[in-house]
Amino acid sequence: MVVDASAEAIELLITAAGEEIPYVVGDATEEETLISAGIKKARTLHYHLAG
């Protein structure tokens, strides 16, 4: 599951991966976005801060 505020960034990732990736477009600092992404069922969490 990928969460990103940029639909363009997600599309680039899917293209680079060459396969479908589950995703949510939204702000990963917002609880509602994380719930939509299934955070309550998550067993692990990885994050990357772009800079």
Secondary structure, DSSP 8 states (H G I E B T S, - for coil): -EEES-HHHHHHHHHHHTS---EEES-TTSHHHHHHTTGGG-S--------
